[in-house]
Amino acid sequence: MRRILHIDASYSGEKSVSRALSQIFITAWQKFHPEALILYRDLGRFPVPYINKNWIAAIHSPPETHTPEMIQALEVSNPLLEEFLSVDCYVFGIPMYGFTIPATLKAYLEHLIRIGCTYEVDEAGVRGLVHGKKALFITSRGGNYSSGSPFGEDHQEPYLRTIFGSFGIQDVEFVNVNNLVLGDREKSMVAAQARLQTLAAHW
């Protein structure tokens, strides 16, 4: 049975475009995979705590040396890592805030940066340890942030490609919905929904 982790990161609640589009994809995808198990995490409504010095100390020391504070830090973090590693694929609904991802998503991803679990480092550099998985990122943007755009640079897709690539997840797909404020919003939405419907049949 396939397992999919669906994560929304928008703070906008029911008004969120990325949240609506990620649900459209999940609903369409389920028609082709009715047996699949969908795990859902709403980082916009239920953010994870930021990592801190106790977390840093815990992941770099043997368990038998952990203080109560270090144990407490991992009690929150370890289930996030276990959940992430337990599924076959990921679907993210992500708005662009300040040219990049929301802080709550960055906080979540930092819990997953675990040497020996999601990556390792040797003489050749960083090598990902998470294989055979794929990710779909559905992003919503007010303008068009392609190369040379007058609205600014896209620091969202490059970061996500880099961090997931460092985990070993190279099979990634982006549906970037542009011009929701500074262009033809309706046209962008219609095109995105059509692409997501098509993608659901083959993803």
Secondary structure as a PSIPRED ss2 file (coil, helix, strand):
# PSIPRED VFORMAT (PSIPRED V4.0)

   1 M C   1.000  0.000  0.000
   2 R C   1.000  0.000  0.000
   3 R E   0.000  0.000  1.000
   4 I E   0.000  0.000  1.000
   5 L E   0.000  0.000  1.000
   6 H E   0.000  0.000  1.000
   7 I E   0.000  0.000  1.000
   8 D E   0.000  0.000  1.000
   9 A C   1.000  0.000  0.000
  10 S C   1.000  0.000  0.000
  11 Y C   1.000  0.000  0.000
  12 S C   1.000  0.000  0.000
  13 G H   0.000  1.000  0.000
  14 E H   0.000  1.000  0.000
  15 K H   0.000  1.000  0.000
  16 S C   1.000  0.000  0.000
  17 V H   0.000  1.000  0.000
  18 S H   0.000  1.000  0.000
  19 R H   0.000  1.000  0.000
  20 A H   0.000  1.000  0.000
  21 L H   0.000  1.000  0.000
  22 S H   0.000  1.000  0.000
  23 Q H   0.000  1.000  0.000
  24 I H   0.000  1.000  0.000
  25 F H   0.000  1.000  0.000
  26 I H   0.000  1.000  0.000
  27 T H   0.000  1.000  0.000
  28 A H   0.000  1.000  0.000
  29 W H   0.000  1.000  0.000
  30 Q H   0.000  1.000  0.000
  31 K H   0.000  1.000  0.000
  32 F H   0.000  1.000  0.000
  33 H C   1.000  0.000  0.000
  34 P C   1.000  0.000  0.000
  35 E C   1.000  0.000  0.000
  36 A C   1.000  0.000  0.000
  37 L E   0.000  0.000  1.000
  38 I E   0.000  0.000  1.000
  39 L E   0.000  0.000  1.000
  40 Y E   0.000  0.000  1.000
  41 R E   0.000  0.000  1.000
  42 D E   0.000  0.000  1.000
  43 L C   1.000  0.000  0.000
  44 G C   1.000  0.000  0.000
  45 R C   1.000  0.000  0.000
  46 F C   1.000  0.000  0.000
  47 P C   1.000  0.000  0.000
  48 V C   1.000  0.000  0.000
  49 P C   1.000  0.000  0.000
  50 Y C   1.000  0.000  0.000
  51 I C   1.000  0.000  0.000
  52 N C   1.000  0.000  0.000
  53 K H   0.000  1.000  0.000
  54 N H   0.000  1.000  0.000
  55 W H   0.000  1.000  0.000
  56 I H   0.000  1.000  0.000
  57 A H   0.000  1.000  0.000
  58 A H   0.000  1.000  0.000
  59 I H   0.000  1.000  0.000
  60 H C   1.000  0.000  0.000
  61 S C   1.000  0.000  0.000
  62 P C   1.000  0.000  0.000
  63 P H   0.000  1.000  0.000
  64 E H   0.000  1.000  0.000
  65 T H   0.000  1.000  0.000
  66 H C   1.000  0.000  0.000
  67 T C   1.000  0.000  0.000
  68 P H   0.000  1.000  0.000
  69 E H   0.000  1.000  0.000
  70 M H   0.000  1.000  0.000
  71 I H   0.000  1.000  0.000
  72 Q H   0.000  1.000  0.000
  73 A H   0.000  1.000  0.000
  74 L H   0.000  1.000  0.000
  75 E H   0.000  1.000  0.000
  76 V H   0.000  1.000  0.000
  77 S H   0.000  1.000  0.000
  78 N H   0.000  1.000  0.000
  79 P H   0.000  1.000  0.000
  80 L H   0.000  1.000  0.000
  81 L H   0.000  1.000  0.000
  82 E H   0.000  1.000  0.000
  83 E H   0.000  1.000  0.000
  84 F H   0.000  1.000  0.000
  85 L H   0.000  1.000  0.000
  86 S H   0.000  1.000  0.000
  87 V C   1.000  0.000  0.000
  88 D C   1.000  0.000  0.000
  89 C E   0.000  0.000  1.000
  90 Y E   0.000  0.000  1.000
  91 V E   0.000  0.000  1.000
  92 F E   0.000  0.000  1.000
  93 G E   0.000  0.000  1.000
  94 I E   0.000  0.000  1.000
  95 P E   0.000  0.000  1.000
  96 M C   1.000  0.000  0.000
  97 Y E   0.000  0.000  1.000
  98 G C   1.000  0.000  0.000
  99 F C   1.000  0.000  0.000
 100 T E   0.000  0.000  1.000
 101 I C   1.000  0.000  0.000
 102 P C   1.000  0.000  0.000
 103 A H   0.000  1.000  0.000
 104 T H   0.000  1.000  0.000
 105 L H   0.000  1.000  0.000
 106 K H   0.000  1.000  0.000
 107 A H   0.000  1.000  0.000
 108 Y H   0.000  1.000  0.000
 109 L H   0.000  1.000  0.000
 110 E H   0.000  1.000  0.000
 111 H H   0.000  1.000  0.000
 112 L H   0.000  1.000  0.000
 113 I C   1.000  0.000  0.000
 114 R C   1.000  0.000  0.000
 115 I E   0.000  0.000  1.000
 116 G C   1.000  0.000  0.000
 117 C C   1.000  0.000  0.000
 118 T C   1.000  0.000  0.000
 119 Y E   0.000  0.000  1.000
 120 E E   0.000  0.000  1.000
 121 V E   0.000  0.000  1.000
 122 D E   0.000  0.000  1.000
 123 E C   1.000  0.000  0.000
 124 A C   1.000  0.000  0.000
 125 G E   0.000  0.000  1.000
 126 V E   0.000  0.000  1.000
 127 R E   0.000  0.000  1.000
 128 G E   0.000  0.000  1.000
 129 L C   1.000  0.000  0.000
 130 V C   1.000  0.000  0.000
 131 H C   1.000  0.000  0.000
 132 G C   1.000  0.000  0.000
 133 K C   1.000  0.000  0.000
 134 K E   0.000  0.000  1.000
 135 A E   0.000  0.000  1.000
 136 L E   0.000  0.000  1.000
 137 F E   0.000  0.000  1.000
 138 I E   0.000  0.000  1.000
 139 T E   0.000  0.000  1.000
 140 S E   0.000  0.000  1.000
 141 R C   1.000  0.000  0.000
 142 G C   1.000  0.000  0.000
 143 G C   1.000  0.000  0.000
 144 N C   1.000  0.000  0.000
 145 Y C   1.000  0.000  0.000
 146 S C   1.000  0.000  0.000
 147 S C   1.000  0.000  0.000
 148 G C   1.000  0.000  0.000
 149 S C   1.000  0.000  0.000
 150 P C   1.000  0.000  0.000
 151 F C   1.000  0.000  0.000
 152 G C   1.000  0.000  0.000
 153 E C   1.000  0.000  0.000
 154 D C   1.000  0.000  0.000
 155 H C   1.000  0.000  0.000
 156 Q C   1.000  0.000  0.000
 157 E H   0.000  1.000  0.000
 158 P H   0.000  1.000  0.000
 159 Y H   0.000  1.000  0.000
 160 L H   0.000  1.000  0.000
 161 R H   0.000  1.000  0.000
 162 T H   0.000  1.000  0.000
 163 I H   0.000  1.000  0.000
 164 F H   0.000  1.000  0.000
 165 G H   0.000  1.000  0.000
 166 S H   0.000  1.000  0.000
 167 F H   0.000  1.000  0.000
 168 G C   1.000  0.000  0.000
 169 I C   1.000  0.000  0.000
 170 Q C   1.000  0.000  0.000
 171 D E   0.000  0.000  1.000
 172 V E   0.000  0.000  1.000
 173 E E   0.000  0.000  1.000
 174 F E   0.000  0.000  1.000
 175 V E   0.000  0.000  1.000
 176 N E   0.000  0.000  1.000
 177 V E   0.000  0.000  1.000
 178 N C   1.000  0.000  0.000
 179 N C   1.000  0.000  0.000
 180 L C   1.000  0.000  0.000
 181 V C   1.000  0.000  0.000
 182 L C   1.000  0.000  0.000
 183 G C   1.000  0.000  0.000
 184 D C   1.000  0.000  0.000
 185 R H   0.000  1.000  0.000
 186 E H   0.000  1.000  0.000
 187 K H   0.000  1.000  0.000
 188 S H   0.000  1.000  0.000
 189 M H   0.000  1.000  0.000
 190 V H   0.000  1.000  0.000
 191 A H   0.000  1.000  0.000
 192 A H   0.000  1.000  0.000
 193 Q H   0.000  1.000  0.000
 194 A H   0.000  1.000  0.000
 195 R H   0.000  1.000  0.000
 196 L H   0.000  1.000  0.000
 197 Q H   0.000  1.000  0.000
 198 T H   0.000  1.000  0.000
 199 L H   0.000  1.000  0.000
 200 A H   0.000  1.000  0.000
 201 A C   1.000  0.000  0.000
 202 H C   1.000  0.000  0.000
 203 W C   1.000  0.000  0.000
